[in-house]
Amino acid sequence: MRLVLLMLLAVSLVSPAWGELPEMKRVLIVVSNVVDMGDAEAHDARNNLWEVAPPYHVFLAHNYDVDFVSPKGGRVEFSMEPIGISSYTIKYEGFLDRANNSLAPGDVDPSEYDAVFIGGGYGSLFDVASDKKLLSVIAMIYQGGGVVGGCGHGPGGVANVVLNNGDFMVAGKKVAGFPKSTEKTKAWAEHGNLLPFLVEDQLRKNGAEIINKENIADKNDVIIDQRIVSSMFLPSAALVAKEMILLMESS
């Protein structure tokens, strides 16, 4: 009995107080409420499931709590069929339940989050990129020492984030996003003509150093610069999430 008491005392000296657990870090995933581009043919502008669901799974698997936020809050829509890890996280990890209960910007306390992630789909270019309240939330998380990650068209959604000093968040930083050269070859948005801006153009306009297929050996590489983590294409979405976690755990 005496030995058991001594063991319990030793554990108590190196463990949290009884009933206390280490506080989980939290990630905010930004999604769009937009469904189409507003043109006569209603070109698809939904969130890309394959660029949002895998990062969500990665965060959960590493014991991070995740919330969603959108400009209007509430339900959001996704393109792409659920396959692989996307199907798994929908069935077993509550992905759609959380996404379809996305917070509005006014419901978010930026001080509660350690990172922000934004995936692709064209929608964010139409609403997130111009939503001042949501951009302000992202700015406050970044200024509080948080990490910002994006994939595909996602970096275009945060291209207009302005910090307290008046500088754009992306200014002077290496950032990758969906390349202009690829956009111009695709009919998805009529070669970019239906978009409010091209991702590369807006990032460059706001002072980012663009990383694209012309200056990187592997188009699926993840770029990390001053707590901004980004990539060009959807195969790297989960890798962006992992690199974000490594940054958070090293700080």
Salt bridges, closest charged atoms under 4 A:
ASP39 OD2 - HIS43 ND1 2.53
ASP44 OD2 - ARG46 NH2 2.75
ASP65 OD2 - ARG26 NE 3.86
ASP65 OD1 - ARG98 NH1 3.26
ASP67 OD2 - ARG26 NH2 2.47
GLU93 OE1 - HIS57 ND1 2.96
GLU112 OE1 - ARG26 NH1 2.82
GLU183 OE1 - HIS153 NE2 2.74
GLU200 OE1 - ARG204 NH2 3.58
ASP201 OD1 - LYS180 NZ 3.31
